Amino acid sequence: SEEGAEYSAIMGDITTYVQECTVKFITGAMDPDSDWDGFVSQIQSMGIEQAAGYQQAALDRYFAR
């Protein structure tokens, strides 16, 4: 349950950021060619890899049953 709480906290912020940037990419406020690397770096710094690790651990536990 601790992993679930941490996952939710991480993904809540990431989801909000991704939604905001998606609109900016679509409207042209952000350029995919020049802003994409910064976008990826930002979600990595927000903990996307840790969140993916939580999901993988949950999947591994499920398959181990």
CHARMM-style PDB file with segment names, atoms N, HN, CA, C and O in Angstrom:
ATOM      1  N   SER     1       0.823  -1.195   0.000  1.00  0.00      PROA
ATOM      2  CA  SER     1       0.000   0.000   0.000  1.00  0.00      PROA
ATOM      3  C   SER     1       0.866   1.258   0.000  1.00  0.00      PROA
ATOM      4  O   SER     1       0.466   2.300  -0.519  1.00  0.00      PROA
ATOM      5  N   GLU     2       2.057   1.148   0.589  1.00  0.00      PROA
ATOM      6  HN  GLU     2       2.383   0.301   1.011  1.00  0.00      PROA
ATOM      7  CA  GLU     2       2.977   2.290   0.591  1.00  0.00      PROA
ATOM      8  C   GLU     2       3.412   2.622  -0.837  1.00  0.00      PROA
ATOM      9  O   GLU     2       3.497   3.788  -1.220  1.00  0.00      PROA
ATOM     10  N   GLU     3       3.686   1.568  -1.618  1.00  0.00      PROA
ATOM     11  HN  GLU     3       3.616   0.620  -1.307  1.00  0.00      PROA
ATOM     12  CA  GLU     3       4.052   1.776  -3.018  1.00  0.00      PROA
ATOM     13  C   GLU     3       2.915   2.455  -3.774  1.00  0.00      PROA
ATOM     14  O   GLU     3       3.152   3.344  -4.592  1.00  0.00      PROA
ATOM     15  N   GLY     4       1.705   2.046  -3.507  1.00  0.00      PROA
ATOM     16  HN  GLY     4       1.512   1.323  -2.843  1.00  0.00      PROA
ATOM     17  CA  GLY     4       0.550   2.623  -4.177  1.00  0.00      PROA
ATOM     18  C   GLY     4       0.405   4.109  -3.893  1.00  0.00      PROA
ATOM     19  O   GLY     4       0.083   4.888  -4.790  1.00  0.00      PROA
ATOM     20  N   ALA     5       0.639   4.501  -2.657  1.00  0.00      PROA
ATOM     21  HN  ALA     5       0.901   3.868  -1.928  1.00  0.00      PROA
ATOM     22  CA  ALA     5       0.539   5.915  -2.293  1.00  0.00      PROA
ATOM     23  C   ALA     5       1.632   6.729  -2.972  1.00  0.00      PROA
ATOM     24  O   ALA     5       1.379   7.824  -3.476  1.00  0.00      PROA
ATOM     25  N   GLU     6       2.844   6.192  -2.983  1.00  0.00      PROA
ATOM     26  HN  GLU     6       3.050   5.303  -2.575  1.00  0.00      PROA
ATOM     27  CA  GLU     6       3.949   6.890  -3.634  1.00  0.00      PROA
ATOM     28  C   GLU     6       3.728   6.971  -5.141  1.00  0.00      PROA
ATOM     29  O   GLU     6       3.994   8.001  -5.760  1.00  0.00      PROA
ATOM     30  N   TYR     7       3.235   5.871  -5.729  1.00  0.00      PROA
ATOM     31  HN  TYR     7       3.019   5.035  -5.226  1.00  0.00      PROA
ATOM     32  CA  TYR     7       2.943   5.852  -7.159  1.00  0.00      PROA
ATOM     33  C   TYR     7       1.910   6.920  -7.501  1.00  0.00      PROA
ATOM     34  O   TYR     7       2.073   7.663  -8.469  1.00  0.00      PROA
ATOM     35  N   SER     8       0.864   6.993  -6.714  1.00  0.00      PROA
ATOM     36  HN  SER     8       0.732   6.390  -5.927  1.00  0.00      PROA
ATOM     37  CA  SER     8      -0.198   7.975  -6.967  1.00  0.00      PROA
ATOM     38  C   SER     8       0.317   9.405  -6.863  1.00  0.00      PROA
ATOM     39  O   SER     8      -0.052  10.266  -7.662  1.00  0.00      PROA
ATOM     40  N   ALA     9       1.163   9.649  -5.883  1.00  0.00      PROA
ATOM     41  HN  ALA     9       1.463   8.949  -5.234  1.00  0.00      PROA
ATOM     42  CA  ALA     9       1.718  10.995  -5.717  1.00  0.00      PROA
ATOM     43  C   ALA     9       2.587  11.375  -6.910  1.00  0.00      PROA
ATOM     44  O   ALA     9       2.483  12.485  -7.431  1.00  0.00      PROA
ATOM     45  N   ILE    10       3.435  10.459  -7.337  1.00  0.00      PROA
ATOM     46  HN  ILE    10       3.519   9.557  -6.914  1.00  0.00      PROA
ATOM     47  CA  ILE    10       4.316  10.719  -8.474  1.00  0.00      PROA
ATOM     48  C   ILE    10       3.500  10.922  -9.746  1.00  0.00      PROA
ATOM     49  O   ILE    10       3.699  11.899 -10.467  1.00  0.00      PROA
ATOM     50  N   MET    11       2.588  10.006 -10.017  1.00  0.00      PROA
ATOM     51  HN  MET    11       2.426   9.212  -9.430  1.00  0.00      PROA
ATOM     52  CA  MET    11       1.846  10.040 -11.271  1.00  0.00      PROA
ATOM     53  C   MET    11       0.835  11.184 -11.325  1.00  0.00      PROA
ATOM     54  O   MET    11       0.489  11.647 -12.412  1.00  0.00      PROA
ATOM     55  N   GLY    12       0.367  11.635 -10.193  1.00  0.00      PROA
ATOM     56  HN  GLY    12       0.648  11.259  -9.310  1.00  0.00      PROA
ATOM     57  CA  GLY    12      -0.537  12.781 -10.193  1.00  0.00      PROA
ATOM     58  C   GLY    12       0.143  14.014 -10.774  1.00  0.00      PROA
ATOM     59  O   GLY    12      -0.424  14.707 -11.619  1.00  0.00      PROA
ATOM     60  N   ASP    13       1.356  14.281 -10.316  1.00  0.00      PROA
ATOM     61  HN  ASP    13       1.816  13.719  -9.630  1.00  0.00      PROA
ATOM     62  CA  ASP    13       2.109  15.426 -10.820  1.00  0.00      PROA
ATOM     63  C   ASP    13       2.502  15.233 -12.283  1.00  0.00      PROA
ATOM     64  O   ASP    13       2.402  16.159 -13.089  1.00  0.00      PROA
ATOM     65  N   ILE    14       2.945  14.036 -12.616  1.00  0.00      PROA
ATOM     66  HN  ILE    14       3.027  13.284 -11.962  1.00  0.00      PROA
ATOM     67  CA  ILE    14       3.372  13.763 -13.989  1.00  0.00      PROA
ATOM     68  C   ILE    14       2.194  13.869 -14.947  1.00  0.00      PROA
ATOM     69  O   ILE    14       2.329  14.443 -16.027  1.00  0.00      PROA
ATOM     70  N   THR    15       1.056  13.331 -14.572  1.00  0.00      PROA
ATOM     71  HN  THR    15       0.946  12.865 -13.695  1.00  0.00      PROA
ATOM     72  CA  THR    15      -0.131  13.389 -15.431  1.00  0.00      PROA
ATOM     73  C   THR    15      -0.533  14.830 -15.708  1.00  0.00      PROA
ATOM     74  O   THR    15      -0.851  15.183 -16.844  1.00  0.00      PROA
ATOM     75  N   THR    16      -0.521  15.655 -14.682  1.00  0.00      PROA
ATOM     76  HN  THR    16      -0.263  15.369 -13.759  1.00  0.00      PROA
ATOM     77  CA  THR    16      -0.857  17.068 -14.859  1.00  0.00      PROA
ATOM     78  C   THR    16       0.124  17.735 -15.813  1.00  0.00      PROA
ATOM     79  O   THR    16      -0.285  18.461 -16.718  1.00  0.00      PROA
ATOM     80  N   TYR    17       1.415  17.493 -15.614  1.00  0.00      PROA
ATOM     81  HN  TYR    17       1.748  16.903 -14.879  1.00  0.00      PROA
ATOM     82  CA  TYR    17       2.445  18.097 -16.467  1.00  0.00      PROA
ATOM     83  C   TYR    17       2.304  17.629 -17.911  1.00  0.00      PROA
ATOM     84  O   TYR    17       2.394  18.434 -18.839  1.00  0.00      PROA
ATOM     85  N   VAL    18       2.084  16.338 -18.101  1.00  0.00      PROA
ATOM     86  HN  VAL    18       2.011  15.684 -17.348  1.00  0.00      PROA
ATOM     87  CA  VAL    18       1.948  15.798 -19.456  1.00  0.00      PROA
ATOM     88  C   VAL    18       0.719  16.391 -20.147  1.00  0.00      PROA
ATOM     89  O   VAL    18       0.789  16.736 -21.327  1.00  0.00      PROA
ATOM     90  N   GLN    19      -0.381  16.515 -19.449  1.00  0.00      PROA
ATOM     91  HN  GLN    19      -0.438  16.235 -18.491  1.00  0.00      PROA
ATOM     92  CA  GLN    19      -1.586  17.102 -20.035  1.00  0.00      PROA
ATOM     93  C   GLN    19      -1.354  18.552 -20.451  1.00  0.00      PROA
ATOM     94  O   GLN    19      -1.780  18.969 -21.528  1.00  0.00      PROA
ATOM     95  N   GLU    20      -0.678  19.317 -19.595  1.00  0.00      PROA
ATOM     96  HN  GLU    20      -0.332  18.978 -18.720  1.00  0.00      PROA
ATOM     97  CA  GLU    20      -0.382  20.708 -19.924  1.00  0.00      PROA
ATOM     98  C   GLU    20       0.519  20.798 -21.152  1.00  0.00      PROA
ATOM     99  O   GLU    20       0.283  21.615 -22.041  1.00  0.00      PROA
ATOM    100  N   CYS    21       1.536  19.968 -21.197  1.00  0.00      PROA
ATOM    101  HN  CYS    21       1.728  19.304 -20.474  1.00  0.00      PROA
ATOM    102  CA  CYS    21       2.475  20.006 -22.320  1.00  0.00      PROA
ATOM    103  C   CYS    21       1.841  19.480 -23.603  1.00  0.00      PROA
ATOM    104  O   CYS    21       2.170  19.951 -24.691  1.00  0.00      PROA
ATOM    105  N   THR    22       0.950  18.527 -23.490  1.00  0.00      PROA
ATOM    106  HN  THR    22       0.683  18.145 -22.606  1.00  0.00      PROA
ATOM    107  CA  THR    22       0.267  18.008 -24.682  1.00  0.00      PROA
ATOM    108  C   THR    22      -0.476  19.124 -25.387  1.00  0.00      PROA
ATOM    109  O   THR    22      -0.404  19.252 -26.609  1.00  0.00      PROA
ATOM    110  N   VAL    23      -1.188  19.930 -24.621  1.00  0.00      PROA
ATOM    111  HN  VAL    23      -1.247  19.826 -23.628  1.00  0.00      PROA
ATOM    112  CA  VAL    23      -1.909  21.061 -25.199  1.00  0.00      PROA
ATOM    113  C   VAL    23      -0.919  22.027 -25.847  1.00  0.00      PROA
ATOM    114  O   VAL    23      -1.165  22.533 -26.942  1.00  0.00      PROA
ATOM    115  N   LYS    24       0.190  22.279 -25.175  1.00  0.00      PROA
ATOM    116  HN  LYS    24       0.390  21.868 -24.286  1.00  0.00      PROA
ATOM    117  CA  LYS    24       1.184  23.206 -25.718  1.00  0.00      PROA
ATOM    118  C   LYS    24       1.820  22.665 -26.999  1.00  0.00      PROA
ATOM    119  O   LYS    24       2.079  23.425 -27.932  1.00  0.00      PROA
ATOM    120  N   PHE    25       2.070  21.369 -27.046  1.00  0.00      PROA
ATOM    121  HN  PHE    25       1.860  20.751 -26.287  1.00  0.00      PROA
ATOM    122  CA  PHE    25       2.622  20.775 -28.270  1.00  0.00      PROA
ATOM    123  C   PHE    25       1.613  20.877 -29.412  1.00  0.00      PROA
ATOM    124  O   PHE    25       1.989  21.175 -30.546  1.00  0.00      PROA
ATOM    125  N   ILE    26       0.354  20.635 -29.124  1.00  0.00      PROA
ATOM    126  HN  ILE    26       0.049  20.393 -28.203  1.00  0.00      PROA
ATOM    127  CA  ILE    26      -0.679  20.680 -30.154  1.00  0.00      PROA
ATOM    128  C   ILE    26      -0.892  22.107 -30.667  1.00  0.00      PROA
ATOM    129  O   ILE    26      -1.034  22.324 -31.870  1.00  0.00      PROA
ATOM    130  N   THR    27      -0.914  23.072 -29.753  1.00  0.00      PROA
ATOM    131  HN  THR    27      -0.799  22.896 -28.775  1.00  0.00      PROA
ATOM    132  CA  THR    27      -1.176  24.456 -30.153  1.00  0.00      PROA
ATOM    133  C   THR    27       0.055  25.168 -30.695  1.00  0.00      PROA
ATOM    134  O   THR    27      -0.057  26.262 -31.248  1.00  0.00      PROA
ATOM    135  N   GLY    28       1.205  24.573 -30.546  1.00  0.00      PROA
ATOM    136  HN  GLY    28       1.296  23.684 -30.097  1.00  0.00      PROA
ATOM    137  CA  GLY    28       2.429  25.187 -31.056  1.00  0.00      PROA
ATOM    138  C   GLY    28       3.166  26.034 -30.043  1.00  0.00      PROA
ATOM    139  O   GLY    28       4.185  26.642 -30.370  1.00  0.00      PROA
ATOM    140  N   ALA    29       2.667  26.086 -28.812  1.00  0.00      PROA
ATOM    141  HN  ALA    29       1.839  25.593 -28.547  1.00  0.00      PROA
ATOM    142  CA  ALA    29       3.351  26.852 -27.770  1.00  0.00      PROA
ATOM    143  C   ALA    29       4.678  26.194 -27.399  1.00  0.00      PROA
ATOM    144  O   ALA    29       5.594  26.863 -26.922  1.00  0.00      PROA
ATOM    145  N   MET    30       4.777  24.906 -27.615  1.00  0.00      PROA
ATOM    146  HN  MET    30       4.033  24.362 -28.003  1.00  0.00      PROA
ATOM    147  CA  MET    30       6.032  24.170 -27.437  1.00  0.00      PROA
ATOM    148  C   MET    30       6.340  23.486 -28.765  1.00  0.00      PROA
ATOM    149  O   MET    30       5.454  22.936 -29.419  1.00  0.00      PROA
ATOM    150  N   ASP    31       7.598  23.531 -29.143  1.00  0.00      PROA
ATOM    151  HN  ASP    31       8.318  23.978 -28.612  1.00  0.00      PROA
ATOM    152  CA  ASP    31       8.031  22.929 -30.400  1.00  0.00      PROA
ATOM    153  C   ASP    31       8.573  21.526 -30.129  1.00  0.00      PROA
ATOM    154  O   ASP    31       9.532  21.377 -29.373  1.00  0.00      PROA
ATOM    155  N   PRO    32       7.987  20.514 -30.721  1.00  0.00      PROA
ATOM    156  CA  PRO    32       8.457  19.146 -30.476  1.00  0.00      PROA
ATOM    157  C   PRO    32       9.934  18.951 -30.830  1.00  0.00      PROA
ATOM    158  O   PRO    32      10.631  18.171 -30.181  1.00  0.00      PROA
ATOM    159  N   ASP    33      10.402  19.648 -31.840  1.00  0.00      PROA
ATOM    160  HN  ASP    33       9.836  20.282 -32.367  1.00  0.00      PROA
ATOM    161  CA  ASP    33      11.795  19.484 -32.240  1.00  0.00      PROA
ATOM    162  C   ASP    33      12.770  20.043 -31.213  1.00  0.00      PROA
ATOM    163  O   ASP    33      13.821  19.448 -30.972  1.00  0.00      PROA
ATOM    164  N   SER    34      12.439  21.168 -30.610  1.00  0.00      PROA
ATOM    165  HN  SER    34      11.586  21.651 -30.806  1.00  0.00      PROA
ATOM    166  CA  SER    34      13.381  21.790 -29.675  1.00  0.00      PROA
ATOM    167  C   SER    34      13.027  21.581 -28.207  1.00  0.00      PROA
ATOM    168  O   SER    34      13.907  21.684 -27.352  1.00  0.00      PROA
ATOM    169  N   ASP    35      11.773  21.292 -27.889  1.00  0.00      PROA
ATOM    170  HN  ASP    35      11.058  21.208 -28.583  1.00  0.00      PROA
ATOM    171  CA  ASP    35      11.354  21.186 -26.491  1.00  0.00      PROA
ATOM    172  C   ASP    35      11.180  19.751 -25.998  1.00  0.00      PROA
ATOM    173  O   ASP    35      10.990  19.530 -24.802  1.00  0.00      PROA
ATOM    174  N   TRP    36      11.244  18.783 -26.896  1.00  0.00      PROA
ATOM    175  HN  TRP    36      11.399  18.962 -27.868  1.00  0.00      PROA
ATOM    176  CA  TRP    36      10.968  17.400 -26.514  1.00  0.00      PROA
ATOM    177  C   TRP    36      11.954  16.876 -25.475  1.00  0.00      PROA
ATOM    178  O   TRP    36      11.550  16.250 -24.496  1.00  0.00      PROA
ATOM    179  N   ASP    37      13.251  17.129 -25.684  1.00  0.00      PROA
ATOM    180  HN  ASP    37      13.580  17.638 -26.480  1.00  0.00      PROA
ATOM    181  CA  ASP    37      14.253  16.625 -24.743  1.00  0.00      PROA
ATOM    182  C   ASP    37      14.043  17.204 -23.346  1.00  0.00      PROA
ATOM    183  O   ASP    37      14.206  16.498 -22.352  1.00  0.00      PROA
ATOM    184  N   GLY    38      13.687  18.469 -23.266  1.00  0.00      PROA
ATOM    185  HN  GLY    38      13.554  19.043 -24.074  1.00  0.00      PROA
ATOM    186  CA  GLY    38      13.398  19.088 -21.974  1.00  0.00      PROA
ATOM    187  C   GLY    38      12.171  18.483 -21.320  1.00  0.00      PROA
ATOM    188  O   GLY    38      12.135  18.291 -20.104  1.00  0.00      PROA
ATOM    189  N   PHE    39      11.170  18.185 -22.126  1.00  0.00      PROA
ATOM    190  HN  PHE    39      11.199  18.341 -23.114  1.00  0.00      PROA
ATOM    191  CA  PHE    39       9.960  17.539 -21.639  1.00  0.00      PROA
ATOM    192  C   PHE    39      10.292  16.172 -21.029  1.00  0.00      PROA
ATOM    193  O   PHE    39       9.857  15.853 -19.922  1.00  0.00      PROA
ATOM    194  N   VAL    40      11.061  15.378 -21.760  1.00  0.00      PROA
ATOM    195  HN  VAL    40      11.414  15.636 -22.659  1.00  0.00      PROA
ATOM    196  CA  VAL    40      11.437  14.046 -21.279  1.00  0.00      PROA
ATOM    197  C   VAL    40      12.282  14.156 -20.007  1.00  0.00      PROA
ATOM    198  O   VAL    40      12.074  13.407 -19.052  1.00  0.00      PROA
ATOM    199  N   SER    41      13.223  15.080 -20.000  1.00  0.00      PROA
ATOM    200  HN  SER    41      13.392  15.688 -20.775  1.00  0.00      PROA
ATOM    201  CA  SER    41      14.061  15.278 -18.805  1.00  0.00      PROA
ATOM    202  C   SER    41      13.219  15.653 -17.595  1.00  0.00      PROA
ATOM    203  O   SER    41      13.474  15.195 -16.481  1.00  0.00      PROA
ATOM    204  N   GLN    42      12.216  16.486 -17.824  1.00  0.00      PROA
ATOM    205  HN  GLN    42      12.009  16.858 -18.729  1.00  0.00      PROA
ATOM    206  CA  GLN    42      11.357  16.922 -16.711  1.00  0.00      PROA
ATOM    207  C   GLN    42      10.568  15.756 -16.126  1.00  0.00      PROA
ATOM    208  O   GLN    42      10.507  15.610 -14.905  1.00  0.00      PROA
ATOM    209  N   ILE    43       9.965  14.925 -16.969  1.00  0.00      PROA
ATOM    210  HN  ILE    43      10.014  15.043 -17.961  1.00  0.00      PROA
ATOM    211  CA  ILE    43       9.201  13.813 -16.398  1.00  0.00      PROA
ATOM    212  C   ILE    43      10.130  12.780 -15.764  1.00  0.00      PROA
ATOM    213  O   ILE    43       9.732  12.088 -14.827  1.00  0.00      PROA
ATOM    214  N   GLN    44      11.349  12.670 -16.257  1.00  0.00      PROA
ATOM    215  HN  GLN    44      11.672  13.233 -17.018  1.00  0.00      PROA
ATOM    216  CA  GLN    44      12.303  11.783 -15.597  1.00  0.00      PROA
ATOM    217  C   GLN    44      12.672  12.325 -14.222  1.00  0.00      PROA
ATOM    218  O   GLN    44      12.770  11.564 -13.259  1.00  0.00      PROA
ATOM    219  N   SER    45      12.878  13.634 -14.126  1.00  0.00      PROA
ATOM    220  HN  SER    45      12.800  14.252 -14.908  1.00  0.00      PROA
ATOM    221  CA  SER    45      13.212  14.231 -12.834  1.00  0.00      PROA
ATOM    222  C   SER    45      12.040  14.184 -11.862  1.00  0.00      PROA
ATOM    223  O   SER    45      12.231  14.261 -10.648  1.00  0.00      PROA
ATOM    224  N   MET    46      10.828  14.059 -12.394  1.00  0.00      PROA
ATOM    225  HN  MET    46      10.673  13.997 -13.380  1.00  0.00      PROA
ATOM    226  CA  MET    46       9.644  13.959 -11.549  1.00  0.00      PROA
ATOM    227  C   MET    46       9.438  12.534 -11.022  1.00  0.00      PROA
ATOM    228  O   MET    46       8.592  12.318 -10.154  1.00  0.00      PROA
ATOM    229  N   GLY    47      10.196  11.565 -11.533  1.00  0.00      PROA
ATOM    230  HN  GLY    47      10.883  11.740 -12.238  1.00  0.00      PROA
ATOM    231  CA  GLY    47      10.147  10.216 -10.989  1.00  0.00      PROA
ATOM    232  C   GLY    47       9.421   9.186 -11.832  1.00  0.00      PROA
ATOM    233  O   GLY    47       8.938   8.190 -11.293  1.00  0.00      PROA
ATOM    234  N   ILE    48       9.329   9.392 -13.133  1.00  0.00      PROA
ATOM    235  HN  ILE    48       9.721  10.201 -13.571  1.00  0.00      PROA
ATOM    236  CA  ILE    48       8.600   8.446 -13.984  1.00  0.00      PROA
ATOM    237  C   ILE    48       9.220   7.048 -13.934  1.00  0.00      PROA
ATOM    238  O   ILE    48       8.503   6.049 -13.992  1.00  0.00      PROA
ATOM    239  N   GLU    49      10.529   6.976 -13.829  1.00  0.00      PROA
ATOM    240  HN  GLU    49      11.111   7.787 -13.782  1.00  0.00      PROA
ATOM    241  CA  GLU    49      11.180   5.661 -13.786  1.00  0.00      PROA
ATOM    242  C   GLU    49      10.875   4.936 -12.480  1.00  0.00      PROA
ATOM    243  O   GLU    49      10.724   3.715 -12.467  1.00  0.00      PROA
ATOM    244  N   GLN    50      10.787   5.674 -11.394  1.00  0.00      PROA
ATOM    245  HN  GLN    50      10.911   6.666 -11.404  1.00  0.00      PROA
ATOM    246  CA  GLN    50      10.418   5.083 -10.109  1.00  0.00      PROA
ATOM    247  C   GLN    50       8.980   4.568 -10.171  1.00  0.00      PROA
ATOM    248  O   GLN    50       8.689   3.477  -9.680  1.00  0.00      PROA
ATOM    249  N   ALA    51       8.090   5.341 -10.768  1.00  0.00      PROA
ATOM    250  HN  ALA    51       8.327   6.226 -11.167  1.00  0.00      PROA
ATOM    251  CA  ALA    51       6.694   4.924 -10.907  1.00  0.00      PROA
ATOM    252  C   ALA    51       6.596   3.674 -11.772  1.00  0.00      PROA
ATOM    253  O   ALA    51       5.815   2.771 -11.470  1.00  0.00      PROA
ATOM    254  N   ALA    52       7.377   3.614 -12.839  1.00  0.00      PROA
ATOM    255  HN  ALA    52       8.011   4.347 -13.084  1.00  0.00      PROA
ATOM    256  CA  ALA    52       7.380   2.425 -13.690  1.00  0.00      PROA
ATOM    257  C   ALA    52       7.907   1.223 -12.913  1.00  0.00      PROA
ATOM    258  O   ALA    52       7.444   0.101 -13.118  1.00  0.00      PROA
ATOM    259  N   GLY    53       8.859   1.448 -12.035  1.00  0.00      PROA
ATOM    260  HN  GLY    53       9.236   2.359 -11.869  1.00  0.00      PROA
ATOM    261  CA  GLY    53       9.370   0.371 -11.188  1.00  0.00      PROA
ATOM    262  C   GLY    53       8.311  -0.174 -10.253  1.00  0.00      PROA
ATOM    263  O   GLY    53       8.236  -1.382 -10.031  1.00  0.00      PROA
ATOM    264  N   TYR    54       7.485   0.715  -9.699  1.00  0.00      PROA
ATOM    265  HN  TYR    54       7.546   1.696  -9.879  1.00  0.00      PROA
ATOM    266  CA  TYR    54       6.389   0.273  -8.841  1.00  0.00      PROA
ATOM    267  C   TYR    54       5.400  -0.586  -9.633  1.00  0.00      PROA
ATOM    268  O   TYR    54       4.934  -1.616  -9.145  1.00  0.00      PROA
ATOM    269  N   GLN    55       5.088  -0.158 -10.844  1.00  0.00      PROA
ATOM    270  HN  GLN    55       5.467   0.678 -11.240  1.00  0.00      PROA
ATOM    271  CA  GLN    55       4.166  -0.918 -11.683  1.00  0.00      PROA
ATOM    272  C   GLN    55       4.754  -2.279 -12.039  1.00  0.00      PROA
ATOM    273  O   GLN    55       4.043  -3.284 -12.029  1.00  0.00      PROA
ATOM    274  N   GLN    56       6.048  -2.317 -12.354  1.00  0.00      PROA
ATOM    275  HN  GLN    56       6.625  -1.500 -12.362  1.00  0.00      PROA
ATOM    276  CA  GLN    56       6.693  -3.585 -12.696  1.00  0.00      PROA
ATOM    277  C   GLN    56       6.714  -4.524 -11.495  1.00  0.00      PROA
ATOM    278  O   GLN    56       6.485  -5.725 -11.641  1.00  0.00      PROA
ATOM    279  N   ALA    57       6.986  -3.983 -10.310  1.00  0.00      PROA
ATOM    280  HN  ALA    57       7.171  -3.008 -10.192  1.00  0.00      PROA
ATOM    281  CA  ALA    57       6.991  -4.808  -9.101  1.00  0.00      PROA
ATOM    282  C   ALA    57       5.605  -5.393  -8.840  1.00  0.00      PROA
ATOM    283  O   ALA    57       5.484  -6.554  -8.449  1.00  0.00      PROA
ATOM    284  N   ALA    58       4.573  -4.604  -9.050  1.00  0.00      PROA
ATOM    285  HN  ALA    58       4.671  -3.661  -9.368  1.00  0.00      PROA
ATOM    286  CA  ALA    58       3.206  -5.097  -8.862  1.00  0.00      PROA
ATOM    287  C   ALA    58       2.884  -6.194  -9.869  1.00  0.00      PROA
ATOM    288  O   ALA    58       2.255  -7.194  -9.521  1.00  0.00      PROA
ATOM    289  N   LEU    59       3.308  -6.012 -11.102  1.00  0.00      PROA
ATOM    290  HN  LEU    59       3.819  -5.200 -11.384  1.00  0.00      PROA
ATOM    291  CA  LEU    59       3.079  -7.022 -12.127  1.00  0.00      PROA
ATOM    292  C   LEU    59       3.835  -8.314 -11.800  1.00  0.00      PROA
ATOM    293  O   LEU    59       3.305  -9.413 -11.959  1.00  0.00      PROA
ATOM    294  N   ASP    60       5.065  -8.164 -11.347  1.00  0.00      PROA
ATOM    295  HN  ASP    60       5.496  -7.271 -11.218  1.00  0.00      PROA
ATOM    296  CA  ASP    60       5.853  -9.342 -10.966  1.00  0.00      PROA
ATOM    297  C   ASP    60       5.193 -10.101  -9.822  1.00  0.00      PROA
ATOM    298  O   ASP    60       5.151 -11.331  -9.831  1.00  0.00      PROA
ATOM    299  N   ARG    61       4.670  -9.357  -8.823  1.00  0.00      PROA
ATOM    300  HN  ARG    61       4.704  -8.358  -8.815  1.00  0.00      PROA
ATOM    301  CA  ARG    61       3.971 -10.006  -7.722  1.00  0.00      PROA
ATOM    302  C   ARG    61       2.720 -10.727  -8.207  1.00  0.00      PROA
ATOM    303  O   ARG    61       2.400 -11.815  -7.727  1.00  0.00      PROA
ATOM    304  N   TYR    62       2.024 -10.131  -9.143  1.00  0.00      PROA
ATOM    305  HN  TYR    62       2.284  -9.248  -9.533  1.00  0.00      PROA
ATOM    306  CA  TYR    62       0.818 -10.751  -9.686  1.00  0.00      PROA
ATOM    307  C   TYR    62       1.156 -12.076 -10.378  1.00  0.00      PROA
ATOM    308  O   TYR    62       0.490 -13.087 -10.154  1.00  0.00      PROA
ATOM    309  N   PHE    63       2.187 -12.061 -11.213  1.00  0.00      PROA
ATOM    310  HN  PHE    63       2.728 -11.240 -11.395  1.00  0.00      PROA
ATOM    311  CA  PHE    63       2.552 -13.278 -11.944  1.00  0.00      PROA
ATOM    312  C   PHE    63       3.169 -14.344 -11.042  1.00  0.00      PROA
ATOM    313  O   PHE    63       3.184 -15.523 -11.398  1.00  0.00      PROA
ATOM    314  N   ALA    64       3.672 -13.942  -9.888  1.00  0.00      PROA
ATOM    315  HN  ALA    64       3.660 -12.985  -9.600  1.00  0.00      PROA
ATOM    316  CA  ALA    64       4.273 -14.896  -8.950  1.00  0.00      PROA
ATOM    317  C   ALA    64       3.214 -15.642  -8.150  1.00  0.00      PROA
ATOM    318  O   ALA    64       3.539 -16.609  -7.461  1.00  0.00      PROA
ATOM    319  N   ARG    65       1.947 -15.215  -8.224  1.00  0.00      PROA
ATOM    320  HN  ARG    65       1.683 -14.430  -8.783  1.00  0.00      PROA
ATOM    321  CA  ARG    65       0.890 -15.876  -7.453  1.00  0.00      PROA
ATOM    322  C   ARG    65       0.571 -17.228  -8.010  1.00  0.00      PROA
ATOM    323  OT1 ARG    65      -0.297 -17.924  -7.482  1.00  0.00      PROA
TER     324      ARG     65
END
